[in-house]
Amino acid sequence: MEEVYKKILSIASDTYISEPKIVGGIPRDIYLGIDSGSDVDITTNDADCPRLGISLASSIRTRFKMFEDGHVSVYTEGGGLDFSGNFISKEAVSFTEDREGSIEAYLYEVYSRDFTINTLHKKLLEQTLEDPTGLAEKDLEKKVIKTIVPPNICFSDDIRRIFRAINFSSRFKFAIDGEIVDYARENTQLLSSEMGRSLRDAFVTSIISESIREDPDRTLGYLSDMNMLSLIPLVGRYKEELIKRRLVAKYLDGSSDFGDKIRMFKQNTNI
């Protein structure tokens, strides 16, 4: 990918776009000393990042796709490149500025991200890692999944982040910060309502199944602690683990639509 990175830097320089950097998974995994996936997340921490992605695709004559959230995926022989849509959470920025007095505009996107461990940056052609908030390396060392701003702000921006927290915990054997657990436990009805409006069962089933493959004890332990067992569709590996661990009664007891859950359970277990 080195030649692609050089092309990206050249385009950015020629078109007066801020220096692009790799953010999220790859810098995090480099810090942890583990293999990372082939997909690369790139940001300029401003609104020019999608334009950079489109310009790259045009320059190297390859396919790209723009998504509803504004980010652009460019498909190369070396793997996928995701150019950030520069999502800015007004509540996250407001909270951070109230706490710290003020922050530079380039940090708006950083503080709008999900977890501290995903805020490391890396220059395209260098291995040195940057920690713009000063929080990522600390929490990676402590092996804890913690939101960059309070959970009520983080999860109101994207409810899927709660499931990502469980997934990261299972993959890396990290603890989930108590504030996240408390938020989920105290907002079960809100989570159920939000999931019904904005989440597909396929997403929840997929990410929880992956988490169970990585660490079933940790996954089910946190789902239980968060009172979220009954929010997960009763299918596949999840159903099998609940039966094996005798958690079906707890699953049914935690449901607000008890009758529907009973019927679903009978249907999926051929009773």
Secondary structure, DSSP 4 states (H G I P E B T S, - for coil): -HHHHHHHHHHHHHTTPPPPEEETHHHHHHHHT----S-EEEE-SSTTHHHHHHHHHHHHT--EEE-TTS-EEEEETTEEEEE------HHHHHHHHHHHS---GGGTTGGGSSBGGG--EEETT---EE-TTS-HHHHHHHTEE-BSS-HHHHHHH-THHHHHHHHHHHHHTPEEPHHHHHHHHHTHHHHHHHHHHH--HHHHHHHHHHHHHH-HHHHHHHHHHTT-GGGS-S-HHHHHHHHHTT-HHHHHHT-SSHHHHHHHHHHHTT-
